């Protein structure tokens, strides 16, 4: 492609494809790291903030503003409730409840932090992840698990929710 057409593409066509108010795909990532010192699984769910606010608004029938410092306590309640109903952990055949730690905004994404205590070691982790499935039928959720310096990944796309990682 010559330079003229490349510039034409950048100036006129890309803004139509990538609308500034929306991103062209729907994805979340969940990172799980096994901390051998604290015997815990440290979990970070990264979700596009605009999509997450829309899902929370739909679920709780109220205006959601994850950037509002005045409503931080209320927002934490909504985020915790949503994650508890959307993400479920199974470690070595046992259903485990994650502890909600909190959330923070990072540019266009929201990081939600969870922790699972009393995991000295594990061989298999299964995650049922329905984040944003109530909003998008093209949602994809990605899982990365780190243990003893090794890293394994899995992904699901709507409507499938379960991902299994074995070490």
N, C-alpha and C positions, 0 to 999 in steps of 0.2 A: 504494500500500500504506500503510495507516495505521501510526502509530507503534507501537501494541501488537504488530502482526504483525511489524514490523521487529525489535523487541526480542526477540520470541519466536524469530525466525530466528537472531539472533546468539547467544542463550543456549543454545538446544537443538539446533539443526540444524547450524550451522557446525562445532562440534567433532566431529560425526560424519563430516562430509565431509573436513575437514582434520585427520586424525589427527596428533597432535603428533610421532609417531615416523616418519611418512612424508610425503612431499610428493606432490601429486596428479599430477605430470607428470615426465617424464624428459627432461632437456635438458642439453646442454653447449654452451659457446660457445668458439670459437677466435678470438682477435684477432691479426691480423698487421699490424705496422706497419713500413713501409720507412724505415729510417734512412739518409738519403743521406750523412751525415757519416761513419758507420762502414761504409757499404756493406753493410748487413746487414738481414735480415728478423728482427724481434723478435717472437716468438710467445708468446702466453699462452693456455693451455687452462684453462678454468674448469669444474670438475666438482663436483657435489654430493658432499661428503665421504663420507656414509654409503653412497651408491651406489658410489663409487669404491673404498672399502674392501671392499665386497662383491665387486666384480669382481676385485680383486686377490687376495682370499682364495680365490675360485673358481679363478682361474688358477694361483696358486702353492701352493695346498693348505696354507695356514698362516694363523694369526691375523694380521690386519693392524691396525695402530694408527698412523695418520698423525700423531697428536698426540704420540706417544712420543718424547721427546728421547733416551732410552737406546737406541732402535732406529733412530735417524735414518739412519745409514749403510745399514742393511739396507733400510729403507723407500725410500731413494733408488734402490737397485738394482732393487727391484720396480717403482717408478714409471717409471724409465727404460726398463726392458725392456717394460713394458706399452705405453708411448707409442710406442716404436720399432716395435712390431708392429701398432699400431692406427692410426697417422697417417703418411701418406706424402705428400711434396711433389713437385710437378712444376712447374718454373719455365721458361717458354718452351720447353717440349718436352723438358726434361732432368730426370731424376729426381735429386733433391737430398736428401742426408741432413742432418737437423737435428742440431745439437749440444744435448745435454741440459744445462741450466744448474742446475735444481733445482726445488723446490716449496715452497710455504708454504700454511698454512691461513688462511682469511679467513672468519670466522664459520662458516657451514654449507657453505662451498665450499672446494675445494682448487685453488690456482692452480699450474699446471705451466708452467715457463718453458723455452723452446727458442730457439735462434738459428741462423740460416742465414747464413754468412759469404760474402763475395765476390759480392754482388748489387748491382752499381753501378746497374742499372736493370732493369726487366722490363716486359713487355707483358701476359703472361698467367700466371696462377697457378692450378694445379689441385690441390685437396686431396682426398685419399681419407681419410675420417674414419670409423672404426668404433668410436669410443669408446663403451663400454657396450653395444655391439650383442650382446656375449656374455652379457648379463644381461637386457636388456629388448627386447621386440619392438615397443614403442611409443616407442623412443628417437628423439629429434630432435637433430641437431647443427647449430649455426648458425656461420657464418663471417662475420667482418667483416675487410675489408682496407683499410688506409689507405696512400695513396701520394700524395705531393705535395699534401697538403691535401684530397684527394678520398677519399671513403669509399664502398665497395661491399660488398654483403652477399649471402649465399646461404644456403640451408638444405637439409638432406636429412632424410629420415625412413627408418627401418628398412624395408627392407633396403638401400636406395640409399646409397652412400658418397661418390660423386664430386661435387665442387662446383667450378665453374670461374668465375674472375673475370678479365675482360679490361679493360685500361685503354687 
